Amino acid sequence: ALRNNFVIDWIMEQFADSINEIRRIHYENPDDNIYIGYFTEYLYLFSLYKFKQNDYSAAIQATLEALTVSGKLKESTAFKKMVVLFETYREHASHEQKQNYKSQLKSILEGVLTDEKGISFSSLHGCLY
């Protein structure tokens, strides 16, 4: 669909229940790294498809979900893809989506800083937000 400009919305509708089942299984088994990797890749490709279809709201929502999932996996490649997608289409994001994105990045930064001696998010808070 992405390479050949096929519109596959009807296929996505047919598989909506299956995709929701995959999403449900992921949230019930958040520690299954292999499964999370596949789910993240699906969300990434779905985002690209929706961006290509100019369905920005759905694309950004999937991007944010993939960002959440990639953060759990601590998968930097997927994380980078999602950040680049979001930043590329930031102007199309709603206020709530921008807040979600900011909150996720803040949470990731807080996690990274816990590994640093003598540096905490609260000590940087005035500088960053």
PASEBA-1860 file (N, C-alpha, C; in nm, 3 decimals):
! residues 129
1> ALRNNFVI> 0.083/-0.118/0.000/0.000/0.000/0.000/0.088/0.126/0.000 ~ 0.194/0.125/0.080/0.279/0.242/0.088/0.360/0.263/-0.040 ~ 0.415/0.156/-0.094/0.497/0.166/-0.215/0.416/0.197/-0.340 ~ 0.297/0.139/-0.348/0.219/0.148/-0.471/0.096/0.237/-0.460 ~ 0.088/0.314/-0.355/-0.023/0.407/-0.335/-0.160/0.339/-0.337 ~ -0.168/0.218/-0.282/-0.297/0.151/-0.273/-0.373/0.204/-0.152 ~ -0.501/0.219/-0.169/-0.588/0.255/-0.057/-0.642/0.124/0.000 ~ -0.611/0.098/0.125/-0.650/-0.030/0.185/-0.741/-0.011/0.306
9> DWIMEQFA> -0.809/0.101/0.310/-0.898/0.126/0.424/-1.000/0.015/0.443 ~ -1.052/-0.037/0.335/-1.152/-0.145/0.345/-1.091/-0.271/0.407 ~ -0.964/-0.296/0.380/-0.896/-0.411/0.440/-0.875/-0.385/0.589 ~ -0.835/-0.262/0.622/-0.814/-0.227/0.762/-0.945/-0.241/0.840 ~ -1.057/-0.205/0.778/-1.187/-0.221/0.843/-1.218/-0.369/0.867 ~ -1.188/-0.452/0.767/-1.212/-0.596/0.781/-1.133/-0.656/0.895 ~ -1.014/-0.605/0.917/-0.926/-0.661/1.018/-0.925/-0.581/1.149 ~ -1.016/-0.487/1.162/-1.020/-0.401/1.281/-1.032/-0.483/1.410
17> DSINEIRR> -1.118/-0.584/1.410/-1.133/-0.666/1.530/-1.004/-0.741/1.562 ~ -0.939/-0.793/1.459/-0.813/-0.865/1.480/-0.704/-0.772/1.532 ~ -0.700/-0.653/1.478/-0.600/-0.555/1.522/-0.628/-0.514/1.666 ~ -0.752/-0.495/1.700/-0.787/-0.462/1.839/-0.753/-0.578/1.933 ~ -0.766/-0.700/1.885/-0.728/-0.817/1.965/-0.576/-0.817/1.988 ~ -0.500/-0.784/1.886/-0.354/-0.774/1.899/-0.319/-0.667/2.003 ~ -0.387/-0.554/1.994/-0.364/-0.445/2.090/-0.396/-0.492/2.232 ~ -0.508/-0.562/2.249/-0.549/-0.612/2.380/-0.444/-0.709/2.434
25> IHYENPDD> -0.398/-0.802/2.351/-0.298/-0.900/2.393/-0.169/-0.828/2.435 ~ -0.132/-0.726/2.358/-0.010/-0.651/2.394/-0.024/-0.591/2.533 ~ -0.136/-0.527/2.561/-0.151/-0.461/2.690/-0.166/-0.561/2.804 ~ -0.206/-0.683/2.773/-0.212/-0.788/2.876/-0.078/-0.855/2.897 ~ 0.012/-0.846/2.799/0.145/-0.909/2.807/0.253/-0.807/2.775 ~ 0.264/-0.703/2.855/0.356/-0.593/2.822/0.505/-0.629/2.829 ~ 0.537/-0.745/2.883/0.678/-0.783/2.895/0.726/-0.873/2.782 ~ 0.640/-0.903/2.687/0.675/-0.988/2.575/0.745/-0.903/2.469
33> NIYIGYFT> 0.879/-0.895/2.478/0.956/-0.806/2.391/0.944/-0.837/2.243 ~ 0.936/-0.964/2.208/0.922/-1.000/2.067/0.789/-0.949/2.015 ~ 0.685/-0.972/2.090/0.552/-0.927/2.051/0.545/-0.775/2.044 ~ 0.607/-0.708/2.140/0.609/-0.562/2.141/0.679/-0.509/2.016 ~ 0.786/-0.574/1.975/0.858/-0.533/1.854/0.770/-0.540/1.731 ~ 0.696/-0.649/1.716/0.604/-0.663/1.601/0.493/-0.560/1.609 ~ 0.439/-0.539/1.728/0.331/-0.444/1.745/0.378/-0.302/1.713 ~ 0.499/-0.267/1.757/0.555/-0.136/1.728/0.572/-0.117/1.578
41> EYLYLFSL> 0.622/-0.220/1.510/0.640/-0.210/1.365/0.506/-0.194/1.294 ~ 0.404/-0.266/1.339/0.270/-0.249/1.282/0.223/-0.104/1.300 ~ 0.236/-0.050/1.421/0.192/0.087/1.448/0.268/0.187/1.362 ~ 0.397/0.163/1.343/0.479/0.250/1.259/0.428/0.250/1.115 ~ 0.408/0.131/1.060/0.361/0.121/0.922/0.219/0.177/0.907 ~ 0.135/0.152/1.007/0.000/0.207/1.006/0.006/0.360/1.007 ~ 0.095/0.416/1.089/0.113/0.561/1.093/0.153/0.615/0.957 ~ 0.252/0.551/0.895/0.296/0.596/0.763/0.180/0.593/0.663
49> YKFKQNDY> 0.103/0.486/0.666/-0.012/0.474/0.575/-0.111/0.588/0.600 ~ -0.144/0.613/0.726/-0.240/0.718/0.758/-0.186/0.857/0.722 ~ -0.056/0.879/0.743/0.002/1.007/0.700/-0.012/1.022/0.549 ~ 0.016/0.915/0.477/0.006/0.919/0.331/-0.137/0.945/0.285 ~ -0.234/0.901/0.364/-0.375/0.924/0.333/-0.425/1.059/0.386 ~ -0.335/1.137/0.445/-0.368/1.267/0.505/-0.466/1.256/0.622 ~ -0.468/1.140/0.686/-0.549/1.122/0.806/-0.457/1.147/0.926 ~ -0.427/1.274/0.947/-0.325/1.312/1.044/-0.360/1.274/1.188
57> SAAIQATL> -0.484/1.290/1.224/-0.522/1.259/1.362/-0.496/1.112/1.394 ~ -0.542/1.021/1.308/-0.520/0.877/1.330/-0.372/0.843/1.323 ~ -0.300/0.906/1.230/-0.158/0.878/1.215/-0.080/0.920/1.339 ~ -0.110/1.038/1.390/-0.040/1.087/1.509/-0.077/1.003/1.630 ~ -0.203/0.963/1.640/-0.244/0.878/1.753/-0.168/0.745/1.751 ~ -0.155/0.684/1.633/-0.079/0.559/1.622/0.069/0.583/1.651 ~ 0.120/0.696/1.608/0.260/0.731/1.636/0.284/0.742/1.786 ~ 0.191/0.806/1.855/0.204/0.820/2.001/0.193/0.685/2.071
65> EALTVSGK> 0.105/0.600/2.022/0.093/0.466/2.081/0.222/0.388/2.058 ~ 0.277/0.398/1.938/0.404/0.330/1.907/0.518/0.385/1.992 ~ 0.515/0.515/2.018/0.617/0.575/2.104/0.609/0.516/2.244 ~ 0.488/0.500/2.294/0.468/0.439/2.426/0.521/0.296/2.428 ~ 0.485/0.220/2.326/0.526/0.080/2.318/0.678/0.069/2.303 ~ 0.738/0.152/2.219/0.883/0.145/2.199/0.958/0.185/2.325 ~ 0.898/0.273/2.405/0.959/0.310/2.532/0.963/0.194/2.629 ~ 0.858/0.112/2.629/0.856/-0.007/2.715/0.962/-0.107/2.671
73> LKESTAFK> 0.982/-0.115/2.540/1.079/-0.209/2.485/1.221/-0.157/2.498 ~ 1.232/-0.024/2.522/1.362/0.043/2.523/1.433/0.020/2.390 ~ 1.355/0.034/2.283/1.402/0.012/2.147/1.430/0.146/2.084 ~ 1.557/0.182/2.072/1.592/0.317/2.028/1.559/0.342/1.881 ~ 1.570/0.242/1.795/1.539/0.264/1.653/1.392/0.299/1.636 ~ 1.304/0.222/1.698/1.160/0.250/1.688/1.130/0.385/1.751 ~ 1.192/0.413/1.864/1.171/0.541/1.931/1.209/0.657/1.838 ~ 1.324/0.646/1.774/1.370/0.751/1.683/1.270/0.772/1.569
81> KMVVLFET> 1.221/0.662/1.512/1.124/0.672/1.403/0.999/0.748/1.448 ~ 0.952/0.717/1.567/0.828/0.779/1.616/0.849/0.927/1.645 ~ 0.964/0.962/1.703/0.992/1.102/1.731/1.002/1.181/1.601 ~ 1.071/1.126/1.503/1.083/1.194/1.374/0.946/1.210/1.308 ~ 0.864/1.106/1.311/0.729/1.118/1.254/0.649/1.226/1.325 ~ 0.650/1.223/1.457/0.573/1.323/1.530/0.623/1.464/1.497 ~ 0.753/1.483/1.503/0.808/1.617/1.478/0.781/1.663/1.335 ~ 0.782/1.572/1.241/0.755/1.608/1.101/0.611/1.658/1.085
89> YREHASHE> 0.518/1.598/1.157/0.376/1.632/1.143/0.320/1.704/1.265 ~ 0.406/1.758/1.347/0.365/1.826/1.472/0.255/1.929/1.447 ~ 0.264/2.003/1.339/0.166/2.108/1.312/0.024/2.053/1.297 ~ 0.011/1.925/1.269/-0.121/1.862/1.254/-0.172/1.801/1.383 ~ -0.091/1.802/1.487/-0.129/1.740/1.614/-0.223/1.832/1.692 ~ -0.317/1.769/1.760/-0.405/1.845/1.847/-0.328/1.885/1.973 ~ -0.387/1.973/2.049/-0.325/2.014/2.176/-0.305/1.892/2.267 ~ -0.407/1.806/2.273/-0.398/1.686/2.358/-0.286/1.593/2.311
97> QKQNYKSQ> -0.271/1.577/2.180/-0.164/1.492/2.127/-0.027/1.551/2.158 ~ -0.016/1.683/2.149/0.112/1.748/2.183/0.143/1.730/2.332 ~ 0.042/1.739/2.416/0.062/1.718/2.559/0.102/1.574/2.588 ~ 0.039/1.479/2.520/0.073/1.337/2.535/0.220/1.316/2.499 ~ 0.261/1.371/2.387/0.399/1.358/2.339/0.497/1.417/2.441 ~ 0.468/1.538/2.486/0.554/1.605/2.584/0.565/1.523/2.711 ~ 0.452/1.469/2.756/0.450/1.387/2.878/0.534/1.261/2.861 ~ 0.524/1.198/2.745/0.603/1.077/2.721/0.753/1.109/2.720
105> LKSILEGV> 0.791/1.216/2.655/0.933/1.252/2.651/0.984/1.287/2.790 ~ 0.902/1.357/2.867/0.940/1.392/3.004/0.962/1.265/3.086 ~ 0.873/1.169/3.072/0.884/1.043/3.146/1.012/0.968/3.106 ~ 1.043/0.968/2.978/1.164/0.901/2.930/1.288/0.971/2.986 ~ 1.288/1.103/2.983/1.401/1.178/3.037/1.419/1.152/3.186 ~ 1.308/1.148/3.259/1.317/1.118/3.403/1.379/0.980/3.424 ~ 1.341/0.883/3.342/1.398/0.749/3.354/1.546/0.746/3.324 ~ 1.588/0.819/3.222/1.729/0.824/3.185/1.810/0.892/3.296
113> LTDEKGIS> 1.755/0.999/3.351/1.828/1.074/3.453/1.841/0.996/3.584 ~ 1.755/0.899/3.608/1.770/0.820/3.731/1.900/0.740/3.729 ~ 1.955/0.718/3.611/2.081/0.646/3.599/2.203/0.737/3.617 ~ 2.182/0.866/3.621/2.291/0.962/3.634/2.310/1.002/3.780 ~ 2.431/0.998/3.825/2.460/1.036/3.964/2.455/1.188/3.980 ~ 2.381/1.231/4.080/2.375/1.373/4.113/2.289/1.457/4.019 ~ 2.223/1.395/3.924/2.137/1.469/3.832/1.997/1.412/3.842 ~ 1.902/1.500/3.861/1.763/1.456/3.864/1.680/1.547/3.776
121> FSSLHGCL> 1.564/1.499/3.740/1.476/1.581/3.658/1.436/1.708/3.732 ~ 1.411/1.696/3.861/1.369/1.815/3.937/1.477/1.921/3.940 ~ 1.605/1.880/3.935/1.713/1.979/3.934/1.723/2.050/3.799 ~ 1.670/1.988/3.695/1.672/2.046/3.562/1.538/2.107/3.526 ~ 1.437/2.077/3.603/1.299/2.111/3.570/1.281/2.256/3.527 ~ 1.340/2.348/3.598/1.327/2.489/3.562/1.387/2.522/3.427 ~ 1.485/2.443/3.387/1.551/2.468/3.259/1.473/2.409/3.141 ~ 1.399/2.303/3.166/1.337/2.230/3.057/1.191/2.261/3.033
129> Y> 1.114/2.283/3.138/0.970/2.297/3.117/0.918/2.420/3.183
END
